[in-house]
Amino acid sequence: MSNLSTLVATVTARQEIKKSRFVAVAGPVPDEAAAKEFIAAHSDQTANHNCWAWRIGQAYRFSDDGEPSGTAGKPMLQAIDGQSLNRVAVIVTRWFGGVLLGSGGLIRAYGGTAALCLREAEKIPLVDTIAATVRCGFGDLALLQARLEAFPGAQLRSQAFTDAGAELSVLVPKGEADSMARMVADLTSGRAAFKIED
Protein backbone atom coordinates (compact mmCIF):
# COMPACT_ATOMS: atom_id res chain seq x y z
CA MET A 1 0.00 0.00 0.00
CA SER A 2 1.35 3.43 -0.90
CA ASN A 3 1.76 6.19 1.65
CA LEU A 4 0.85 8.86 -0.87
CA SER A 5 -2.19 11.11 -0.60
CA THR A 6 -4.25 13.22 -2.93
CA LEU A 7 -6.45 16.26 -2.37
CA VAL A 8 -10.14 15.99 -1.49
CA ALA A 9 -11.12 19.15 -3.41
CA THR A 10 -9.76 22.22 -5.17
CA VAL A 11 -8.14 24.79 -2.86
CA THR A 12 -6.71 28.30 -3.28
CA ALA A 13 -4.02 30.31 -1.47
CA ARG A 14 -2.83 33.90 -2.00
CA GLN A 15 0.34 35.81 -1.18
CA GLU A 16 1.69 39.23 -1.98
CA ILE A 17 5.47 39.34 -2.31
CA LYS A 18 7.19 42.66 -3.08
CA LYS A 19 4.07 44.05 -4.74
CA SER A 20 3.54 40.99 -6.96
CA ARG A 21 0.35 39.01 -6.36
CA PHE A 22 0.61 35.21 -6.38
CA VAL A 23 -2.52 33.01 -6.42
CA ALA A 24 -2.17 29.23 -6.18
CA VAL A 25 -4.95 26.81 -7.08
CA ALA A 26 -4.44 23.08 -6.45
CA GLY A 27 -6.74 20.14 -6.98
CA PRO A 28 -7.01 16.38 -7.50
CA VAL A 29 -6.54 15.07 -11.06
CA PRO A 30 -7.00 11.38 -11.97
CA ASP A 31 -5.02 11.49 -15.24
CA GLU A 32 -2.98 13.65 -17.62
CA ALA A 33 -6.02 14.84 -19.59
CA ALA A 34 -7.67 16.04 -16.36
CA ALA A 35 -4.43 17.80 -15.36
CA LYS A 36 -4.36 19.69 -18.67
CA GLU A 37 -8.03 20.65 -18.27
CA PHE A 38 -7.36 21.83 -14.69
CA ILE A 39 -4.46 24.06 -15.84
CA ALA A 40 -6.52 25.50 -18.70
CA ALA A 41 -9.54 26.13 -16.46
CA HIS A 42 -7.51 27.99 -13.80
CA SER A 43 -5.18 30.02 -16.02
CA ASP A 44 -5.85 33.77 -15.97
CA GLN A 45 -5.03 35.45 -19.27
CA THR A 46 -4.87 38.88 -17.57
CA ALA A 47 -1.91 37.72 -15.47
CA ASN A 48 1.76 37.99 -16.39
CA HIS A 49 2.51 34.31 -15.71
CA ASN A 50 0.50 31.10 -15.21
CA CYS A 51 3.10 28.61 -13.97
CA TRP A 52 2.08 25.06 -13.17
CA ALA A 53 3.08 21.54 -12.17
CA TRP A 54 1.37 18.19 -11.84
CA ARG A 55 2.23 14.63 -10.80
CA ILE A 56 0.31 11.45 -11.64
CA GLY A 57 2.28 8.37 -10.59
CA GLN A 58 5.63 8.40 -12.40
CA ALA A 59 4.39 10.99 -14.91
CA TYR A 60 4.90 14.69 -14.21
CA ARG A 61 5.11 17.99 -16.08
CA PHE A 62 5.78 21.59 -15.15
CA SER A 63 6.00 24.99 -16.85
CA ASP A 64 7.76 28.25 -15.98
CA ASP A 65 5.47 30.16 -18.43
CA GLY A 66 8.02 32.85 -19.29
CA GLU A 67 9.76 33.06 -15.91
CA PRO A 68 13.51 32.20 -15.92
CA SER A 69 14.05 28.46 -16.42
CA GLY A 70 13.76 26.42 -13.21
CA THR A 71 12.37 29.24 -11.05
CA ALA A 72 8.64 28.37 -11.02
CA GLY A 73 7.41 24.98 -12.28
CA LYS A 74 10.16 22.85 -10.77
CA PRO A 75 9.86 24.33 -7.23
CA MET A 76 6.09 23.79 -7.50
CA LEU A 77 6.62 20.11 -8.43
CA GLN A 78 8.99 19.84 -5.45
CA ALA A 79 6.17 21.21 -3.24
CA ILE A 80 3.88 18.41 -4.49
CA ASP A 81 6.54 15.73 -3.96
CA GLY A 82 7.64 17.19 -0.63
CA GLN A 83 4.16 16.63 0.79
CA SER A 84 3.93 13.04 -0.59
CA LEU A 85 1.09 13.93 -2.95
CA ASN A 86 0.04 12.18 -6.15
CA ARG A 87 -2.68 12.79 -8.75
CA VAL A 88 -2.42 16.51 -8.01
CA ALA A 89 -2.09 19.61 -10.19
CA VAL A 90 -1.18 23.10 -8.97
CA ILE A 91 -1.07 26.40 -10.85
CA VAL A 92 0.41 29.62 -9.48
CA THR A 93 -0.64 32.80 -11.27
CA ARG A 94 1.47 35.95 -10.90
CA TRP A 95 0.56 39.56 -11.48
CA PHE A 96 3.87 41.46 -11.65
CA GLY A 97 4.10 44.30 -9.15
CA GLY A 98 7.10 46.14 -10.59
CA VAL A 99 9.82 44.76 -8.28
CA LEU A 100 12.18 42.09 -9.65
CA LEU A 101 12.54 39.14 -7.29
CA GLY A 102 15.65 37.48 -8.73
CA SER A 103 15.99 33.72 -9.28
CA GLY A 104 16.06 32.82 -5.57
CA GLY A 105 13.11 35.07 -4.84
CA LEU A 106 11.08 33.53 -7.67
CA ILE A 107 11.87 29.98 -6.50
CA ARG A 108 10.75 30.86 -2.97
CA ALA A 109 7.65 32.73 -4.20
CA TYR A 110 6.36 30.04 -6.57
CA GLY A 111 7.42 27.02 -4.49
CA GLY A 112 6.25 28.70 -1.27
CA THR A 113 2.84 29.73 -2.60
CA ALA A 114 2.26 26.22 -4.02
CA ALA A 115 3.38 24.62 -0.71
CA LEU A 116 1.13 26.96 1.31
CA CYS A 117 -1.86 26.01 -0.86
CA LEU A 118 -1.11 22.27 -0.61
CA ARG A 119 -0.54 22.39 3.18
CA GLU A 120 -3.97 23.97 3.72
CA ALA A 121 -5.75 21.36 1.57
CA GLU A 122 -7.67 18.43 3.02
CA LYS A 123 -6.00 15.18 1.94
CA ILE A 124 -7.02 11.53 1.64
CA PRO A 125 -4.69 8.52 1.36
CA LEU A 126 -4.38 6.95 -2.07
CA VAL A 127 -5.18 3.26 -2.06
CA ASP A 128 -3.96 1.05 -4.92
CA THR A 129 -7.02 -0.75 -6.29
CA ILE A 130 -7.97 -3.42 -8.81
CA ALA A 131 -11.24 -3.66 -10.73
CA ALA A 132 -13.70 -6.49 -10.10
CA THR A 133 -17.22 -7.48 -11.07
CA VAL A 134 -19.91 -8.94 -8.80
CA ARG A 135 -22.87 -10.70 -10.42
CA CYS A 136 -25.86 -11.36 -8.20
CA GLY A 137 -29.57 -12.02 -8.24
CA PHE A 138 -32.17 -9.37 -7.35
CA GLY A 139 -32.73 -10.98 -3.94
CA ASP A 140 -29.09 -10.40 -2.90
CA LEU A 141 -28.62 -6.99 -4.52
CA ALA A 142 -29.56 -4.61 -1.67
CA LEU A 143 -27.47 -6.43 0.95
CA LEU A 144 -24.47 -6.76 -1.38
CA GLN A 145 -24.60 -3.07 -2.36
CA ALA A 146 -24.64 -2.01 1.29
CA ARG A 147 -21.75 -4.31 2.24
CA LEU A 148 -19.64 -3.38 -0.81
CA GLU A 149 -20.06 0.32 -0.09
CA ALA A 150 -19.05 -0.28 3.56
CA PHE A 151 -15.99 -2.39 2.63
CA PRO A 152 -12.86 -0.36 3.65
CA GLY A 153 -11.21 1.28 0.63
CA ALA A 154 -13.67 -0.19 -1.89
CA GLN A 155 -15.63 1.90 -4.38
CA LEU A 156 -18.82 0.88 -6.12
CA ARG A 157 -18.35 2.29 -9.65
CA SER A 158 -21.48 1.27 -11.50
CA GLN A 159 -24.28 -1.25 -11.76
CA ALA A 160 -26.07 -2.75 -14.71
CA PHE A 161 -29.24 -4.81 -14.54
CA THR A 162 -29.65 -8.17 -16.25
CA ASP A 163 -32.65 -10.50 -16.64
CA ALA A 164 -31.59 -12.41 -13.52
CA GLY A 165 -30.24 -9.57 -11.34
CA ALA A 166 -27.37 -7.11 -11.49
CA GLU A 167 -23.72 -6.75 -12.38
CA LEU A 168 -21.77 -4.42 -10.07
CA SER A 169 -18.44 -2.91 -11.04
CA VAL A 170 -16.21 -2.29 -7.99
CA LEU A 171 -12.69 -1.12 -7.18
CA VAL A 172 -11.09 -3.27 -4.49
CA PRO A 173 -7.94 -2.38 -2.52
CA LYS A 174 -5.02 -4.55 -3.72
CA GLY A 175 -4.55 -7.41 -1.32
CA GLU A 176 -8.22 -7.36 -0.25
CA ALA A 177 -9.73 -9.12 -3.28
CA ASP A 178 -9.78 -12.53 -1.53
CA SER A 179 -11.52 -11.02 1.51
CA MET A 180 -14.13 -9.40 -0.70
CA ALA A 181 -14.67 -12.63 -2.65
CA ARG A 182 -15.23 -14.53 0.63
CA MET A 183 -17.62 -11.84 1.87
CA VAL A 184 -19.66 -11.98 -1.37
CA ALA A 185 -19.81 -15.79 -1.22
CA ASP A 186 -20.74 -15.84 2.50
CA LEU A 187 -23.46 -13.18 2.18
CA THR A 188 -25.15 -14.93 -0.73
CA SER A 189 -24.44 -18.57 0.22
CA GLY A 190 -22.41 -18.85 -2.98
CA ARG A 191 -25.14 -17.55 -5.31
CA ALA A 192 -23.21 -14.40 -6.37
CA ALA A 193 -20.06 -14.46 -8.53
CA PHE A 194 -16.97 -12.35 -7.85
CA LYS A 195 -14.43 -11.91 -10.65
CA ILE A 196 -11.25 -9.80 -10.97
CA GLU A 197 -11.31 -7.85 -14.26
CA ASP A 198 -8.35 -8.18 -16.61
N, C-alpha and C positions, 0 to 999 in steps of 0.2 A: 504494500500500500504506500502511495506517495505521501510526502508530508508537505505537499504544495497546496495552496489555497487559490480561490478566485474571488472576485467581488460579487456581492449579492445584487447590487444595482449601480447605476451611474451616479457618480459623485463629482463635486466641483470644489476647487479651492482657489483663492485669489491672494496675490501679494503685490505690493508696490515696492520696487527696488530702484532707487535713484531715478525717480520720476517715470520709469517704465512700468506699465501695468502687465502683469503676468496672470493668466487665467488657465488653470489646469482642469481638464475634464477626463475622468477615467471610468471605464466600465468593463463588464464581462463580455468577451467575444468567443464564440465556440469554434470559429474557423477563420481562415485568411480572408474570405469574402466578407464576412461580418466585420472584421477588423478594418478593411478598406471602406466599408459603408459607414462605420463609426467615425473614422477620420474625416470622411467627406461631410458627414452630417454635422460635425462639431467644428469645422474650419470656419473662420470668420474672414471674409474677403476684405473687410475694412482694416484688418490688422496688418502690421508689418511682416510678421512671421507666424506661421502655423507649424510648429515643430512637433514631431510625434514619434512614438515607439510602440511596438506590440510584441508579445511573445505568446506562441501557441505551441506547446511541447518543445521540440528542437528547432522549430521554425521561428524566426524573428526578423523584424525589419525596423529601421528607424530613419528619420529624415531631419536634417538641420534647416531645411527650407530657407536657404540664403544666409544663415548665420555661418561664421567661420567653421570649417570642417571639424567635427568632433566636439563641438561646444554645446550642443543641444540634444540631439537624438540619442547619442550614446549615453550621456549621463542619465537620461530618462529611462533607457533600457536597464541601466544599472540600478535605478530606483525600483523597477519592477522585480528584478532578480534579487536585489538585496532584501526584499520583503517576502521572498519565497512564493511569488505569485506566478500563475500560469493562466492562459486563456484570458489575457487582459490587454487592453489598449489604453494608451494615455496620450492626450494631445495638450500641449502648452502653447497658448496663443499670446503673442507679445505685441503691445502697442508701444513703440519707441518714444521715450520721454525726453530725448535730447542729450542725455549723458551716456557716453560710451562706457561699457562695463569691463572691457578687456576680456581675454579668453577665460581666465580664472573666474571672473565675475559672472560670465555667461554660463559656465559649467555649474557654478553654485546656484545661479538663478533658475535655470531650467531643471537641473537635477533636484534642487531643493523644493521647487514648486510641485514637481511631479511626486516627490516623496511625501510632502505634506498632504497632498490630495489622497494618495494611496493609504497613508497611515490613518486618516480619518474615515476611510471606507469600512463598511461592515463586510467581513469575509466569511467564506464557508470552505471547509476542506474539500479538495478534489478527491474523488474516489474513482479508481480505475474500474470500469464496468465492462461486461460482455452482454450481448443481446441474446434474448431467449424468447421462446413462444410457449404459451400455456393454452392448451385446447381443453375445453370443458363443456359439460352439458348445462342447460339453463338452470337446473336445480342446484348446481354447485357455484354458479356465477357470482352471486352476491357475497357469499362467504369468502370465496377466493379473491375477489377484488379487494375486499376489506383487509384481508391478511397480506396480500401483495403490497398494498399501499402502506401498511404498517411495518413491513420488513425493513430493517435498518439498511439504509443506503440504496434501496431499490427504487426504481421509478417505473410507474405504469405509463407506457408511451401511447398506446392506442388499443382499441378493441374493434373487432369486426364480428358481425353475427353470421352464423351459418344455419343450415336447416336444423342441426342437432343442438346448437348452443352458441358458443363464442370462442374466438381466438384472440388472446391477449398478448400484446407485444410488450416485453418488460426489459429493463436494464438491471442487471444483477451485479453486485460488487464481485470482482474477481476473487476467487477462493470461497465464495458463498453459494455457488451454483448447486453443489451437492446438497447443502442444507435446504435450499429453496425447493429442489426436486423432491426431497423427503417430505417437506411440509405439504407440498401440493398432493403427493400421493397419500399422506396420512389424512389430510382434510377431506379427501374425496374417496377414500377407501380404494384408491387405485384407478378410479374412473377417469381422472383427468390426465393429460399427457404433457410432460415438460420436455422441451427440446432446446438445446443450445443452437443458435443460428450460426451459419458459416460466415 
